[in-house]
Amino acid sequence: MTIGGGQEPSTGADVAAALRFLERARAAGDSGRPSAALKWCEKALRRLPGAGPDEPQISNARCLVMITQAYQYSALGDVQRSLAILTEAEQADTGSLSAIWGARAMSLLRGGDSAGALTAFDRAINTAPADAPRVLSAALLNRGLLQMGAGHLLPAEKDTRAALEAAMAADDRWGMHMAAHNLGYLQFLAGDLPGALDSMEAAQRAVAEPPVGMPAMDRARVLLAAGLTREAADFSQLAIEDFDRNRALSELPDALVVAAETDLLRSDWKSALVKARRAKVLNRRRGNENAALLAELVELKATAVRRAGARNPLVRARSDARRAADLASSLVAHDLPGDAVSAQLVTADALLESDDLDAAQDAAASALSFGPNLPMGTRLHARLVAARIEMRLEKPTRAFAQIRRGLDELAEFQARFGSQDMQAGAAVHGAALARLGLRTAVAGGSPATILQWLERSRAVTTRLPAVHPPADQELAETLGQLRLATIDARAAAVAGLRDPGRERRVAELRRHVRTRSWTVSGSGTVHRPLALAAVRRLLAGDPSDPTVIALLHGEVEVHALVISAHRATHRRLADWPDVDARIRRAAADLDLLAAPRIPLPVMQVARRSLTEDLIQLDRALLAPILADVTGGPVVIAAVGPMATLPWGLLPSFVGRPVSVSSSVTAAMSSVGRPSRAYLRGVLAVSGPDVPGGADEAAAVAGMHAGAHLLVGAEATGEAVLGQMPQGGLLHIAAHGHHEPDSPLFSSVQLADGPLYGYDIAPSPALPDHVVLSSCDVGRSDDRPGGEPLGLAAALLRSGVSTVVAGISRISDEVAAAAMLVYHERLLAGDGPAVALAVAISGTADVPAPLTCFGAGS
């Protein structure tokens, strides 16, 4: 973020009025509104009379206005006009040389002349008067920006901290805000993404009316690096709209490039291509060739994705390879070596697709000598190119080594985050690498190799320690405010009086909760995935003789890896599109059957449809592997739709204990180790508007000695969080809501509003076993990298061992009946999976789509 500056002269009446206009111009410019700033500059200049030889204060005031005017013209992309105004200002008043050189430096920087800008910044700093700390602060801050762009982080930090001190000396709140924000951006460049977001959020909240565009663009960059593509898209769009609205043509192309990169990670190459091309044109129009080359690089990446569906991919690949190679040379010539690496990798990709292996090796050779300072996405792209080359050379061992190193680097990157959201989002950077490893392993058919790559490629967060964010009073208070605001907005909507103000308040509180959660750092610890031999040893130690069924699918086929103490087999099962369609139909039928007051003919049709889909899913997914399954409990390792399939309702598994985990490694953490969580305390809770919910909670509490009960007005979020039995069992009979757009906002409804996934993780006294007798909070949604997120997944990632929840809507009566049997079986000594199998098999007339997630023993 940049800032203009200048000295304050003594004032006469006209000068005083002009200076008031100048302050408004500066405020408009600081807020990212250069066009408005120029209008105030024109008013100031019109107010100033001509200056005689004895009226230096008028010349000085005119010079200050012209400096601000020049600064705003450069923000609009008119660098030549800006430089011309500064030359005129220098002739008019030599007492403001430092401010003039600072503005000239910014104009040169915006025009792409980094060397000239650095020289000008040096002169601005060296000539800054001792009594003008604002001028010094502006020059130091902007020179720090230039150093950041060149990758010189230590000099950049030194300049930015000095700028902060000068701004504090001048009592310049805008200067302090901008320096604090830029220090956050330096944290991002140094790899501390949570710290960067924390600093940027604090800087925004430190001023009454913070600017919009530049902070939004910088936060989009950080979120993009973290893999939070939806959030990065929101912030980049906010920046684009602000820059467009204020005609800030020097910053708009940068925001377009960030948005285009985000679109690429979201697989929207068409939108990426449009934005990158617009950014390239705007940069060339204002003479900034460096920025134009960076936009062209993103354009080429989008073109590479488009090439996959082209009619003549071979011809296009050769053409793209030549263009990418030329771009790499230009980037090197313009002192952009890190971006040249990306262009070389794009070149190598295109050459591989055009079957020119020798040239691809040459193109990749320099790129593969990358260092740790390159962005994670670029480092993983380099690993992918290296692996593809080794595959072409028929050296699979070396290819697997490249993929393994890349995914291990990704896991270490994810381990820096203390936010489940960010850990899950970062997986998108390794998606292509993971797919290549798993696809190659499946083609080989070895169960041991398939398991290794399944565990490395799927749900990488299961290799990280459970996320335990520190207690955060501010976050807790914001969640409390959000509960009240949500109830208020919903009540208004139900009454037919929707209030946009209330809804904006809810949206703002939700945004603050998410951004607050992103600022927590992780432990940095990564666990190794289990090998097949280790899994079989653990299974052999469990007297119940369990079987693990690990399911995986691509766009075409579904495969299963079946592991028991006795054997391990790999089977190709069915076509994925057919299976996916039946899973979706079954979920829709279950939702319909749970609805109240459904006409009998409609219910009969839904039952027939559900029965047929369950039979066909059983034939497709279980019949081919039943011979490999032991007579003991079954552990399903799956993510996405396969994880939320109603396994306990499939004909072959009715009455069979089944539990679901996101990975085999996660599933093995509790095999053969029954927890009996209810012995460490029980809390039973009922939410509002659940017929029989209070009776269900009271019955559960009455079954367990010493249990606590919260019903009616007492069942608040604060009460539940305060009374959760550490290591014990929490039973909530309440309506729930799964939110696919922001899964950690999935919730159960309590007396004072929703209790969110965000509420649970920071609790210092988590239960070990959670039962959610709710609608559909067992559902989860995958981030683009394949990481599951939802309320059940959030609880498991926070350290809860077992979560029993609905994967579709379930009628309150059926849930209550099943839950009473469930607790009876727990008290009889059954583990959660066995108890649930007995409970739901007793509701055959009306299905109970409940699933045991996590530990089933």
N, C-alpha and C positions, 0 to 999 in steps of 0.2 A: 504494500500500500504506500502511496506517495503523498507528499505534502509540499505546498509552496510556502514561501516565507518572505519577510521583508522587515526593514526598520520603521519605526514610528517617528514622524517628524513633529515639530511643534506645529500648532494649527491656528489659522485665522478662521473667520466665519465660513467662507467658501471651502477652505481646506478641511475644516471640521466636518462639513456636510459630505464632502467627497470621501473622506475617510470612513464615514458611516456607511456609505454605499460600498466602499471597498471591503469592509468587514462582512457585509451581506454577500458580496461576491465570493469572498474566501469561504464563508459558511456553505454556500451553494456548491462550490468546488469540492470542499471536503466531504460533502454528502454525495458526491458523484454526479452532480448536475452541471456540467460545463457550459451548456447553452444558457442556463439561467445565470450562471456566474458572469458570462460575457455581457449580458444585458445590464447587470449592475455595474460592470466596468465602464460601459458606455455612458451610463448616467453619471458616474463619478467624473469621467473625463469632460463631459459637457459642463459640469458644475465648476470645474477649475478654470480660472482666468489665465491669460497669458502671463508668463513670469518674466519680470525684469531682472537686471543684474543684482538688485538688492533683495530679491524675494526667493531665496533658495528653498524655503519651505514648500512653495508651489511646485518647483521643479522636482523636489524630492517626492512629493505626493503623486505627481504625474508619473514619475518613474515607478513607484510602488504599484500603481494601478496597471501600468503597462507590463510589469513583471507578471502580475496575476493574469492579465489578459493573454500574454504569451503562453503561460502555463496551460490555460484552458484551451487555447487553439491547438496546442500539441496533443491535449487529451482528445480533441475531436479529430485528430489525424492530420491536421494542416501544419506540418513541421516547418515548411519553408516560411510561411507567414509568421509563425512563432519566432523563428530565428531573426527575421527582419525586424520585428517589433523590439526584440532584445538589443539589436544593434542600435536602433534609434534611442532606446532607453539609456544605453551606455553613454551615448553622446550627450544626452540631456542632463545626466546626473552621475558623477563619478563617485558619489558617496554611498552608492548601493551596489558596488561591484560584486560583493559576495553573493547577494541575492540574485543578481543578474547571471552570474556564472552558474549558480545552482539551477535556475530555470533553464539556462542554455543546456546544461548537462542533461536535464530531463527530456528536453526536446530532441537532443541527439540520441539519447537512449531509445526513445519511442520511435525514432526513425531508423533504428538498427545500427547506429554507429557507436558500438560499445567502447572502442578505444578512445574516440573523441569525447565520449561522455565521461569516462574515467578521468581524463586529463582535466575536464571542466569541473568535475566534482572536487578534485584535489585543489584547484584554484579557489573554488568557493569556500572550502574548509580553511585553507591557509589565509584567506583574506577576511574571514568572519570577524567583525569587531567584538571585543570582549563584552560590550553592553548589548549584544544582539543574540541571545541564546536561541531564539526561535529560528533565526537564519541558520545558525550552526546545526541545530537539530534537524532541520529539513535536509540540509546537504548530507549530513552523516547518515540519516535514515535512507535516503535515496542511493547513496553510494553503497550502503549495505545491501540494498536490493540488487544492484549491479553485481556485487560480489557473489550473492546467492545464485544469480543466473549463470555465473561462470563456474559454480561449484566450489568456490573458495569460502568454506563455511566459517572457519575461524576468524578471518578478517571481517566477514559479514557480521558475525556475532559481536565482535569488538565495536564496530561502527554502530550497530543497532543499540547496544547497551549505552554507548556514549550519547547517542541521540536521545535515549530515554532520560538520561541525566540532564541534558540540556533542556529538554521539554519541561522537566520538573522545575528547573531553575527559572524558566519563563512562565511557569504556571499555565502551560499550554495543554489543556485537556485533550485536544485533538491529537497533538503530537505524542502525548503519552499513550493514548489509545492506539495510534498507528504503530508506535514502537513495540508495544506489548503484543499486538497482533503479529507483527513481523517476527518477534522472538518465537511466537508459536509456530510460525511457518518454518523457522530454522529448526525447531524440534522435529517437524515433519521431514525436512531434508536429511536430518541426522538419523531418521528411522524411528523416532519416538512418536508414533501416531496418536496413542491415547493422550500423551502430554500435550501434543500440538492442539488437539481438539479442546482440551481443558483450557489452555491458554487463550485460544481464539474465542471461546465462549465467554471467558472472564473479561476479555477486552471488549467484546460487544456489549456486555451488560454494564460496563463501567461508565458509559456515556448515555445521555438522555436520548439522543436521536442519532444512533450510529449509522454509518453508511451501509448500503445494501450490497451493491454489485461486487466490489473487490473482496470483502470478507466471504461472501457467498461462493465466489469462484475458488478462493483458496480452500474453503472447507470442502467444496466438491472435489478438489484434487486429493485431499487427505482421505476422504471417504472412498474415492475411486481406488486409491492405493490399498485400502483395507478391503476392497471387494464389495462394499455396500453400494451396489449399482443403482438401486432404486432411489436411495437417499442422495447419492451423487447426482443423479439426473434431476432431482428436485432442486438442489442448490444451484446446479449449473443453469437450469432454466430460469431460476430467480435472477441470477447474474445477467443472463442474456436479455431478459425483459428490462432490467434496470438500465443496462448499457444502451439498449435500443431506444428506450424512452428518453434518455438524456443525451443521445447522440454521442456517446463516449466511444468513438471509433478506434481509439488506441487500445482500449481494453476489450472491446467486443470480440475481436478475432480470437483472443486467448480463451475467452469463455466458450466460444463455438468449438474450439479444438478440444477443450475438456469435455464438452457435451458429446462430441463425436467419438472420443475415446470411450466414454461411458456407453454409448450406443453399441459400440463394437463388442464390449463385454456382455451386453444384453442381447447379442446376436441380431441386432438391427442394422445391417450394413447399409441399407438404403438411406436411412436417416443420417448415418455417420458420413456417408459420401456427400450428401447435400451440404451438411454443416462444414465439413473439411474444405470443400471447394469454395464455399462462401468466405471462409476465413482466409484461404490462400489469396483470393481476389482482393479482399480488403487490405491485406498486408502488402501486397504488391502495389496497390494503389497509393498507399502512404509511404512506399519506398523502404519498407522493413523486410529485406530479403531473408534475414535469419528466421523471422517468424513465419514467412511464407514457406520456407523449406520445411519447417516443423509441421505446418498444416498439410503440406504435400505428403509428408511421411504418413500421416493418419489417413489421407486419401488413398495412398497405396495399400495400406493395411485393409481398408474397406474393399478395395478392388480385388485383393487376394481372396477375400471371403466370397465375393460375387463370382469369382472365377470358377468356383466349385460347381455352379449350375449352368455354366456357359455352354454354348453349342460346340465351340472349338477350343476346349481348355488348353490343349497343347500349344496352339498358336498364341493364345492369350498369355500363357505362362512365359513363353520366350520373350514376348514383348514386355511383359511386366518385369521380367528379370533384368532386361537391359535398362529399363527406366529406373528400377530400384538401385542398380549398380551406379548409375550416373548420380542419383540422389545421394547415395552414400559418399561419393567423392566430393560432392558439393558441401555436404555437412562437415566433412573433415576440413575442407578449405575455409569454412566459416567458423572454425574452432568449436564445433559441436560434436565431439568424439562419441559421447554416450549415445546420442541420437543416431550417429553413423552406425553404431553397432546394431541398432534396431533395423536400419535400412539394409545392412548386410545380411541379417537374418531373413528379412523379407525376400532378398535376392536369392538366398540359398533355398528357401521354400519353393520359389518359382522354378528354380533350376531343377530341383528334385522332381517337381511335377512335369517338367519337360524332358525328363529322363536323361539329363546331363549330369551324371553323378560326379565326374571329375571337376567340372566347374562349380558344382554345389559345394564340394569339399574345399575348393579354393576360397569361395565366398565366405564359408563359415569359419575358416581357419583363424582369422584375426578376431572375429566376433566371439569365438569360444574361449579366448583368453580374458574373459570378463572378470571383473573384481566384485567385491561385496558392496561397492557403492552404487551399483546399478540398481534400478527399481526391480522389485520382485518379479513383476510381469516379464521384464526383459530377460532376467536371469533364467526363469523357467522356460521362456521361448528358446533360449540358447540350448538348454538341456534337451528340449523337444527336437530341435534341428539335429543335434548331435546323435540322439537316439535313432532318428529316422535314417540318418546316414549309415549308422552301424547296422541297422536292419537291412538296408540295401546291400551292404557289404557282406551280408549273411554272418554277422557276428552278434548273435542275440545276447550273449553274456555281457558283452560290452554295452549293448543297447540298454539292457536292464539296469546296468550299473548307473548309466546316465539318468534314467528315470527314477531310480531309487534315491540318488543324491538330490535330484530336484524336489521330490516329494518330502524328503527329510528336511530340506531347506524351508519348504513351505510350512511344515509342522513347527519348526523353530520360529518362523515368522508369526504364526498364529499364537504360539505360546506367549508372545509379548502382550497379548490382549487379555484383559480381565472381563471383557464383555462377551457373552455368548453370541450376541448379534454379530460382533466383529470377527470372532473366531470362525463362525459359520460362513460369513460373507467372504473372507479371504480365500476360501477354498476355490473360488471361481478362477483364480490365477493358475491353478494346477489342473483344471478340468481336462484339458486336451492331453496333458502328460499322463494323467491317471487313466484316461480312456485307452491310450496307446498301450500302456503296460498291461491293463486287464484284458484288452482285446487279444494281445499277443499271447498272454498266458492261457486264455480260454482256447485259442487255436491249437496250443500245444497239448492240452488235455490232461496235464498232470495235476492231480488234486492239491499237492503240496505247493506247487507254483501258483495255481489259481488262488488258493487261500492267501498266500503272501501278498499278491497284488490286489486281491479284493480288500484286504485289511488296509493296505497302503492307500488305496484309491478312494475308498468309501468312508464317509464320516470320519475324516481325519481328526476331528475334535475328540473322538473317543480315545485317542492316544495322549490326550492332555489331561492333567489333573482336574478334578471337579472345580468349577468356578465358584469361589467364595468371595464376592466383593466385600470390602469393609463396610461396616454400618455407616450409612450416609443419612444424617438427619435432614438435610435439605431435600434429598430424593424422597424420603419418607413423607415429608410435609407436602411435597408437590403431588405425590400419589394420592394423599388424602384430599387435597384440593381437587384433583382430577375426579375422584369418586363423587364428590358433591356436585361438581360442574356437570358431570355426565348425567346424574339423576335430574338436575335442574333442566338441562337441555332436552332430555327425553320426555320429561313431564310436559314441557311446553309443546313438543311435537305431538304427543298423544292428545293434548287438548286442542289440536288444530291451530296452534299459535307458534309455529316454528320461528325461532329467533336467531337470525344470522350472528348476532353479537355473542349469544351463548355458545353457538357452535364454533365460532372462531376461538373463544376462550378454551373450549375443550381441545381443539386442534393445537393451540399454542402450548397448553400444558402437556399434551402428548409429545409434542416436539421436544419440549424441555426434558421430559423423562428420558427420551431416547438419547439425546445429546449428552445428558449427564451420565448415562450408563456407559457411553463410549470412552469416557475419560479415565477408566480404571485400567491399570497395567496388570499384566499376567505374571505368572511365576517363572516363565521361561523354561519349564521342565517339559520334556517330551518322553513318553513311554514307548518302548519298542512293541510292535504288534507280535502276537503269539504265532509261533510256527505250528505246522500241523502236528508234529510229534508231541509238542507241549499240550495242545488241545486234547489229543487222544489220551495222554496221561491223566489230565484232569478229569476227563469223562470216565476213565477207568476207576478213578478213586471215588466215584459217586455210586453208592449201592442201588440207586433207583434206575441205573442204566439209561441215561438220557441220550437223545439224538439231536444233533444240530443240523438244521437245514438252512444253508446260506443261499439266498436267492439273488440273482442279478439279471439285469436285462439291458439290452441296447435298444435301438430303434426297431429292431426286427425280431429278435429271439429272446426267450426266457431260458435261463440255465439254472441248475441247482447243484450245489456242492453238499453232499450228505456225509456227515462225520459222526461216527460213534467210536466207542472204545475198540470195536472189532474191525472196522474197515472205514475207508473214505472213498467215495465214488463221485464222479461228475456226470451229469446227465443234461442233455438238451431237452427241454420240456415242451415248449409251445411257441406260437407266434405272439409276440408282445402286443400288437394292436388289438387282437381278439381278446386277450386276457385283460388288457387295460379297459376295453369297452365293457366287459362283463363286471369288472370291479366297480366301475362307475354306475352301472345300472343297478347292481346290488345295493350300493349305498343309497341311491335314490329311492329304491323300494323300501329299504329299512326306514328312511326318513318319513316316507308316506305312511307306513304301518304304525309309526309312533305318534302320528298326528291324532288329535281328538276328533270325535264325531265324523269319521270317514264313512260314507255310504257303504253298505255291505258289498254291493257289486264291485265297487272300486277296490275295496280291501281284498276281495277274492282274486281279482286280477293281479294286484300287487303281490299277493302270496304266491300265486302260480309263477309269476315272473321271477320272484326271488328264489323260489325252489329250483327252477330250471337253471338259473345262473349259478347257484351254489353247487349244483350237480356238475355242471360243465366246468366250473373252476376246479372242482375236486378231480375230475378226469384229466384236466390239463396239467395241474400242478402237483397232485399227490399220487395218482394212480401209477405213473411211471417210476416212482421212487419208493413206494410202500415196502417193497421187498428189502430195501436197504435200511428201513427204519426199525429200531428196536421196539420192545413193548413198553418202554418207560416214557417219561415226559419228553416233550418236543420243545426245542428252542428254535424259534425262527429268527434268523439274522437278516434283516431287510430294512430298506428305507423307502420313502415315497409311498405310492399307492399300495405296494406290496406289504408295507408295514401296517397299514390300516385296513387291510382286508379282514373280514370277520372270520378268522381262522377257526375259532371254536364252533362255528356254525356249519363248516364244511362236513359233509356226511362222514368222511373217514376220521374226523377228529372230534365228533360229538362225544362228550364225556371224557375226552383225552386232555390231560394237563398240557397247555400250550402257553409259552411266554414269548415275548417279542423284544429283541434288542436291535440296536442300529448296527452292531458289528459283532463278530465272533469273539473278539478280544473283550469287549464289554460284557458279553453274555457269560464268559468264563470267570468273571470276577467273583461270582457268588455260587458257582456250581458246587454242590455238596456241602454248603455251609448255611443251614437254615438260620434265619435271624430271629424269628418269634418276636417281632417288634412290639406286639401288643403287651408283652410282659414289662415293657419299659414305659408304659403309660398310654392312655387312649383319650383323645378329644373327639367328641361327636358334635357336629354342627349342622343346622338346617338353615337354608336360605328362605327368602320370601316367595310366596306364590307357588309353592310346591305342595299339592294336595297330599297329605300324609307325611310330609317331610319332617315335621316336628316329631310325629310318632315314630318314624324310622330312626331318627337320631336318638330319641329317648330309648328305643328298644336296643339299639347298638350300645349305648352307654350302660344300660342295665345289664347287658351280657358280660361286661368286663369290670372286674373289681377295681374300684377307685377311679373309674373313668370320669371325665369332666364333660359337661353338656352346655352348649350355647345354642339357644333357640330364640326366635322372635327378635325383639329390639336389641337383645344382648349379643346377637351374632353379627358383630361388626368386624371389619377388617383388622382394626387395631386389637380387638379382643382375641381374634384367631391367631394373629402373629405373636401376641404376648403369651398365649397359653399353649402353643404347640409343644407337645412332649418331645424333648430332644431324644432322638433315636427310637421314638415310639411310633404310634399309629394315629393318623389323622383321617377321620371320615367326614366328608362334607356331602350332605344331601341338598343340593342346590342346582338351580338351572345354570347352565354354562354356555359360553359362547366362544367358538373358535374364530379367530380373525386371520385370514390368510395373508392380507397385505402387511400386517405387523404381528407375527405370531406370538411374540412375547406380551402382547396386549390381550391375548386370549385370557379368559377370566371365568370365575364363578361369581354368581350374584349373591351378595350378602345384604344385611339390613341397611347398611350405609352405602351401598353401591358395589361396583365390581372389585374383586380381589384379583390382581393381575399376576402374570408370570413375573413381572418386574418386582412385585412385592416380595416374592418368596426368596429369591437368591441371596439377598444380604442377611437373611435371618441367621443369627448365631445358634439357634436351637432348632435345626431342621429335623422333622420326623424321618424315620427310615422307611416307612410304609404309608402311602397316601391312597385313599379310596375316594374317587370323585364320582359320586352317584349323580351325574349330570348329563347334559344332552350329548355333546359331541366334542368335549375338550381333549379326547385322546387323538384327535386328528392332528396332523402336522403338515407343514409345507416345506419343501426343500428350497434352499438358496440355490442360485445358479450352479454352484460347485458341488451340489449333491448333499449338503449338510441339512439334517432335519431340524426344524424349529416349530415349537408349539408348546402348550402348557405342560403336557406330559414330558416332552423332550427337555423343556427348561428345568423341570423338577429333577429329572435324572442327571442332567449336567451339573446341577447344583449340589448333588451328593445324596439325594434320595435313592434308595435301592430299588423300591418297587412302587409302581403307580398302576392302579386299576382304574380304568376310565372307559367311557363310551367312544367308539370310533364312528358312530352314527347317532342320530337322535334315538332316544329310548323313552318309552312312556314312564311316567313317574311310578305308576302302580307296579309295572314289571321290574323296574330298578329296585324298588323297595323290597319286593318279594325275593329277588335274587340276592340282595345284600344281606338279608337276615340269614339265609342259608349259608352265605359266604362266611359270615362271622361265626356261625355255629361250627362250620368245618375247621376254621382256624383254631378255635378253642379245643376242637377234638384232636388237634395235632397236625392237620394237613398244612402244607405250604400254600402260598397264594395261588399258584397255577392249578393245583389239585382242587383247592376249595372253590375256585371260580368255575372250573369245569363241571363240578357237581351242581353248583348254583344255577348256571345258565342252561344246563341240560334239563332242569326241572321246569323251565318256562317254554317248553316246546311249542305250545299253541301260539304264543306271541314271542317272537325272537328277542333275545337280550344281547345286543351287539357290544358286549363288554370285553375288554382285552387286558391281559396282565402284561404290562411293560416292565422291562428290567428283570430283576431277580424273581424267579418263580418258585424257588425252593424255600 
